[in-house]
Amino acid sequence: MTDQPKLTGPATAEDELAGSEAPLLDHLIELRKRMIRSAIVLIALLIAFFFVSQGILEFLIEPYRQAYLTVVPHGMQQVIPEDFKLIYTAPQELFFTQLNVAFFAALFVGFPYLATEVYGFVAPGLYKKERRAFLPYLVATPAFFFTGGLLVYYAILPMAMRFFLSMQTADIEMLVQVSEYLGLSMTLILAFGVCFQLPVVLTLLAQIDLVTSKTLGKGRRYAIVAILVFAAFITPPDPISQIGLAIPMYLLYELSILSVKWVERSRAKALAAEATDLATTTEEPADKTGA
């Protein structure tokens, strides 16, 4: 009796991962290599940006300077540019401020490389379809973060500083420490950058069927309350920053609903195409048998 040849069907999703398994020790070694490379890149960027940290600091101070020159304190004549200054009250304060600026810039510029290292570590454990779905988010994440930072720099921070400067009186003048101003600006940039990831996060959750557009639509009223509470918690206690974060977050929530609907439509088309292909492949053997 001759051996029957084995029938080979189309490769399944599990076949894509065949041969990619590795012992835990190999995964840890791979993770250590990627962490060492990421640390080297961050340290190199930190050193490079420290030498130009004064210029970066001047760039971050510019919104405060523009606000200072447009505010008329306590109903008197407008201030003159020569009056603008920031102070530091400890000998080491300016040094550590420049170090923080350099680290912030290194993290911001080095994020695409860090994200690439993370993707390179997890990609072997993903199916081909999952890898294709994950790649666009490597571009969308820094793009949305950068958009949030631009909104802070050109709109929110100048409005917030004008609000604070308008509270001056004839006897009370605001003298800003450079470290305090930097902390405020970096907090706002990070807060807006993280909050602008809302469409990315919700779209990813829709990719794995954890949220739907109907769920997001029905929860809109609760989302508005959560956005207002979150904006009040994460921003400085002034209405300008809170409203400036709450409104874009709500618009991003609506954008997320549209993005999730697009994911659902794409998934429905893919499932319909797979069903058509499956029906075609099952009909072909029957036709041959009948012939």
C-alpha positions as semicolon CSV with decimal commas, in nm:
position;residue;x (nm);y (nm);z (nm)
1;M;0,000;0,000;0,000
2;T;0,157;0,322;-0,112
3;D;0,178;0,621;0,116
4;Q;-0,075;0,886;0,041
5;P;0,076;1,230;-0,021
6;K;-0,002;1,480;0,250
7;L;-0,231;1,762;0,153
8;T;-0,082;2,103;0,217
9;G;-0,327;2,381;0,269
10;P;-0,266;2,753;0,297
11;A;-0,036;2,867;0,573
12;T;-0,219;2,942;0,895
13;A;-0,152;3,234;1,129
14;E;0,039;3,003;1,363
15;D;0,272;2,905;1,076
16;E;0,390;3,265;1,054
17;L;0,542;3,234;1,403
18;A;0,697;2,893;1,338
19;G;1,069;2,906;1,408
20;S;1,047;3,240;1,588
21;E;1,025;3,082;1,932
22;A;1,329;3,137;2,150
23;P;1,425;3,047;2,506
24;L;1,359;3,302;2,778
25;L;1,732;3,364;2,819
26;D;1,764;3,464;2,453
27;H;1,476;3,711;2,494
28;L;1,644;3,863;2,799
29;I;1,975;3,894;2,615
30;E;1,799;4,061;2,322
31;L;1,618;4,297;2,560
32;R;1,945;4,386;2,733
33;K;2,114;4,466;2,401
34;R;1,831;4,694;2,295
35;M;1,823;4,868;2,634
36;I;2,200;4,928;2,620
37;R;2,175;5,071;2,268
38;S;1,885;5,296;2,374
39;A;2,077;5,417;2,680
40;I;2,384;5,496;2,467
41;V;2,172;5,695;2,220
42;L;2,001;5,889;2,502
43;I;2,330;5,969;2,676
44;A;2,489;6,082;2,350
45;L;2,192;6,306;2,273
46;L;2,194;6,437;2,632
47;I;2,559;6,539;2,603
48;A;2,506;6,696;2,262
49;F;2,199;6,893;2,368
50;F;2,363;7,009;2,693
51;F;2,608;7,219;2,490
52;V;2,318;7,393;2,314
53;S;2,084;7,391;2,615
54;Q;2,108;7,769;2,650
55;G;1,963;7,815;2,303
56;I;1,686;7,562;2,375
57;L;1,609;7,741;2,700
58;E;1,586;8,072;2,517
59;F;1,347;7,909;2,272
60;L;1,126;7,785;2,556
61;I;1,134;8,126;2,725
62;E;1,010;8,305;2,413
63;P;0,634;8,256;2,486
64;Y;0,683;8,418;2,828
65;R;0,879;8,705;2,672
66;Q;0,604;8,771;2,419
67;A;0,339;8,759;2,693
68;Y;0,544;8,994;2,908
69;L;0,571;9,251;2,630
70;T;0,196;9,250;2,559
71;V;0,062;9,278;2,913
72;V;0,003;9,624;3,060
73;P;0,050;9,577;3,437
74;H;-0,196;9,742;3,680
75;G;-0,323;9,992;3,422
76;M;0,012;10,165;3,375
77;Q;0,221;10,206;3,060
78;Q;0,348;9,902;2,879
79;V;0,666;9,739;3,002
80;I;0,984;9,777;2,798
81;P;1,187;9,483;2,663
82;E;1,486;9,561;2,885
83;D;1,277;9,491;3,195
84;F;1,223;9,127;3,102
85;K;1,422;8,879;3,307
86;L;1,407;8,546;3,486
87;I;1,591;8,473;3,809
88;Y;1,749;8,179;3,987
89;T;1,794;8,168;4,364
90;A;2,049;7,889;4,409
91;P;2,401;7,867;4,257
92;Q;2,333;7,525;4,102
93;E;1,979;7,599;3,984
94;L;2,067;7,719;3,635
95;F;2,302;7,423;3,578
96;F;2,037;7,167;3,667
97;T;1,781;7,361;3,464
98;Q;2,001;7,334;3,156
99;L;2,055;6,964;3,233
100;N;1,677;6,911;3,249
101;V;1,637;7,096;2,919
102;A;1,900;6,875;2,757
103;F;1,735;6,558;2,888
104;F;1,393;6,675;2,769
105;A;1,530;6,747;2,421
106;A;1,718;6,415;2,410
107;L;1,404;6,223;2,504
108;F;1,195;6,414;2,252
109;V;1,438;6,371;1,962
110;G;1,534;6,016;2,057
111;F;1,177;5,888;2,086
112;P;1,157;5,757;1,725
113;Y;1,468;5,547;1,786
114;L;1,335;5,419;2,119
115;A;1,004;5,329;1,956
116;T;1,193;5,147;1,679
117;E;1,384;4,942;1,938
118;V;1,059;4,850;2,114
119;Y;0,903;4,748;1,784
120;G;1,210;4,544;1,691
121;F;1,181;4,353;2,019
122;V;0,809;4,271;1,998
123;A;0,778;4,230;1,618
124;P;0,900;3,866;1,603
125;G;0,608;3,768;1,831
126;L;0,347;3,936;1,616
127;Y;0,160;3,797;1,319
128;K;0,225;3,954;0,982
129;K;-0,114;4,126;0,984
130;E;-0,047;4,264;1,334
131;R;0,291;4,399;1,226
132;R;0,133;4,584;0,936
133;A;-0,133;4,727;1,167
134;F;0,124;4,835;1,427
135;L;0,363;5,023;1,198
136;P;0,144;5,332;1,133
137;Y;0,127;5,401;1,507
138;L;0,505;5,441;1,521
139;V;0,454;5,746;1,299
140;A;0,127;5,868;1,452
141;T;0,253;5,867;1,812
142;P;0,537;6,124;1,773
143;A;0,328;6,324;1,525
144;F;0,042;6,368;1,774
145;F;0,288;6,440;2,056
146;F;0,458;6,706;1,845
147;T;0,120;6,860;1,760
148;G;0,034;6,885;2,129
149;G;0,369;7,050;2,200
150;L;0,314;7,306;1,925
151;L;-0,029;7,391;2,066
152;V;0,128;7,454;2,407
153;Y;0,412;7,664;2,271
154;Y;0,214;7,888;2,039
155;A;-0,123;7,913;2,218
156;I;-0,163;7,772;2,570
157;L;0,163;7,886;2,731
158;P;0,141;8,250;2,609
159;M;-0,222;8,273;2,725
160;A;-0,137;8,121;3,063
161;M;0,156;8,359;3,117
162;R;-0,058;8,659;3,019
163;F;-0,316;8,544;3,274
164;F;-0,053;8,517;3,549
165;L;0,106;8,851;3,456
166;S;-0,232;9,026;3,463
167;M;-0,259;8,946;3,835
168;Q;0,026;9,185;3,920
169;T;-0,047;9,498;4,119
170;A;0,143;9,817;4,190
171;D;0,291;9,657;4,502
172;I;0,318;9,295;4,391
173;E;0,541;9,203;4,099
174;M;0,591;8,855;3,956
175;L;0,956;8,747;3,947
176;V;0,979;8,411;3,775
177;Q;1,244;8,152;3,861
178;V;1,389;7,992;3,552
179;S;1,346;7,642;3,699
180;E;0,982;7,709;3,788
181;Y;0,903;7,841;3,442
182;L;1,078;7,548;3,279
183;G;0,886;7,307;3,502
184;L;0,558;7,469;3,400
185;S;0,635;7,466;3,028
186;M;0,765;7,107;3,029
187;T;0,466;6,990;3,235
188;L;0,225;7,145;2,986
189;I;0,412;7,006;2,685
190;L;0,421;6,656;2,832
191;A;0,057;6,675;2,944
192;F;-0,066;6,787;2,603
193;G;0,164;6,544;2,422
194;V;0,032;6,250;2,625
195;C;-0,331;6,358;2,596
196;F;-0,295;6,394;2,220
197;Q;-0,229;6,018;2,209
198;L;-0,601;5,959;2,272
199;P;-0,685;5,877;1,907
200;V;-0,384;5,645;1,887
201;V;-0,480;5,457;2,204
202;L;-0,849;5,424;2,119
203;T;-0,773;5,313;1,763
204;L;-0,534;5,048;1,894
205;L;-0,803;4,928;2,135
206;A;-1,046;4,911;1,844
207;Q;-0,795;4,699;1,651
208;I;-0,812;4,433;1,924
209;D;-1,192;4,464;1,968
210;L;-1,185;4,624;2,313
211;V;-1,383;4,934;2,211
212;T;-1,638;5,011;1,941
213;S;-1,765;5,332;1,788
214;K;-2,109;5,271;1,940
215;T;-1,959;5,238;2,287
216;L;-1,761;5,560;2,245
217;G;-2,065;5,742;2,111
218;K;-2,287;5,632;2,399
219;G;-2,018;5,725;2,653
220;R;-1,970;6,076;2,517
221;R;-2,131;6,250;2,817
222;Y;-1,916;6,053;3,060
223;A;-1,609;6,124;2,850
224;I;-1,674;6,500;2,874
225;V;-1,683;6,482;3,255
226;A;-1,370;6,266;3,262
227;I;-1,188;6,507;3,029
228;L;-1,274;6,807;3,247
229;V;-1,159;6,627;3,564
230;F;-0,841;6,504;3,396
231;A;-0,760;6,851;3,257
232;A;-0,810;7,007;3,601
233;F;-0,585;6,745;3,760
234;I;-0,296;6,741;3,513
235;T;-0,262;7,113;3,433
236;P;-0,167;7,408;3,656
237;P;-0,457;7,557;3,855
238;D;-0,554;7,823;3,604
239;P;-0,861;7,821;3,378
240;I;-0,661;7,900;3,063
241;S;-0,456;7,579;3,075
242;Q;-0,751;7,365;3,183
243;I;-0,987;7,489;2,912
244;G;-0,702;7,485;2,660
245;L;-0,650;7,113;2,727
246;A;-1,015;7,011;2,770
247;I;-1,135;7,147;2,433
248;P;-0,865;6,977;2,220
249;M;-0,914;6,652;2,414
250;Y;-1,285;6,652;2,337
251;L;-1,213;6,718;1,969
252;L;-0,962;6,433;1,976
253;Y;-1,229;6,211;2,131
254;E;-1,459;6,285;1,840
255;L;-1,170;6,220;1,602
256;S;-1,115;5,887;1,779
257;I;-1,476;5,787;1,711
258;L;-1,423;5,853;1,340
259;S;-1,097;5,659;1,347
260;V;-1,263;5,362;1,520
261;K;-1,542;5,365;1,260
262;W;-1,277;5,351;0,988
263;V;-1,116;5,051;1,161
264;E;-1,454;4,876;1,182
265;R;-1,528;4,937;0,814
266;S;-1,182;4,811;0,715
267;R;-1,228;4,500;0,927
268;A;-1,572;4,435;0,776
269;K;-1,430;4,461;0,423
270;A;-1,144;4,226;0,512
271;L;-1,383;3,970;0,660
272;A;-1,607;3,991;0,355
273;A;-1,307;3,936;0,127
274;E;-1,193;3,636;0,332
275;A;-1,544;3,488;0,322
276;T;-1,551;3,528;-0,057
277;D;-1,209;3,362;-0,095
278;L;-1,314;3,077;0,134
279;A;-1,633;3,019;-0,062
280;T;-1,435;3,016;-0,386
281;T;-1,180;2,763;-0,257
282;T;-1,451;2,530;-0,126
283;E;-1,646;2,541;-0,451
284;E;-1,349;2,455;-0,674
285;P;-1,294;2,096;-0,540
286;A;-1,667;2,024;-0,571
287;D;-1,665;2,137;-0,932
288;K;-1,368;1,911;-1,008
289;T;-1,535;1,613;-0,841
290;G;-1,855;1,668;-1,037
291;A;-1,659;1,688;-1,359
